[in-house]
Amino acid sequence: MAKKKQKKYKLKTYKAAAKRFRVTGTGKLLRTKGGKSHLRRNRSARSKAMFAEMQEVTPAAEVKRVRRLLPYLGKYKANPPG
């Protein structure tokens, strides 16, 4: 009699977090900056250009929290399942 295989459960990705964070090749977490949606007319060109840059998530506690929300972040980049 063959042993029944234990089913492994899939973890759900928090989609709101998935849209906000990206991972680099070295495994660093990057985030986009807030305040880009409106009231930009009266900002300087330099400060508007700085919105385009992504910033690294540095506090270890924040990184841990984001990684928990995104269990598959950084995996399947080249060959997504499905």
N, C-alpha and C positions, 0 to 999 in steps of 0.2 A: 504494500500500500504506500503510495507516494505521499510525502508530507505536504500539507497545504502551505503555500507561501503567505507570510504575513503581509498584509497590505500596508504600504507606506503612504501616509497622507501628504498631500500637497499643501504648501503654505500659500496663503493669498498675499499678493502684492498690494500694498496701499497705492492706488493709482495716482492720487494727488501728490504723493511723495515721489513717485516715479517720474512725474512730469517736471519736478523741480530739481532733481539731483542727477549728476552724471559721475562716472568713475573714470579715472585716467588709466593708462596702461600700467602704471606703477601701483595702482590701488588707492590713490588719493581720491577723496570725495570732493566734488565741486558743486557749488550752488550758484544760482542766478541771484541777482540783486533785486530788491523790491523797489517800488516807487517808479516803475518805468511806464505805467499805463497812462497817466494824465498829468496836467500841470507842468509840462516840460517846456512850454514856450518861453517862460521867463528864467530858464536855466542857461548857464553858459555852455558853449559848444564843448568845452573840455569836460564838464561834469556830465553832459549827455553822452559823450564818447565813453566815459568810464562805466556807464551802465552796460555796455556791450561785453565787458570783461566778466569772466566767471571768477568766483573767489573760492579758495579752499576752505573746507569746514575743518577748523583746527581743534576745538575742545574735544577731548577724548570721549566725554559723556555724550556730546552731540553726535559724534560719529557712531557710537554704539547704538544710539537711539534710531538713527537713520538706517543703519544696517539691519536692525530688527524689523523695521517697516518694509524694507526691500530685500527679502531673503535671496533673490536671484540676481541682484545687481552685479554686473560685471561678468556674469556667466552667459553663455549662448550668444555672445556678440556676433561671431562669425556664422554660426549655424543654429538659428533658433529652432526649438522643437515645434512640431505641428506643421 
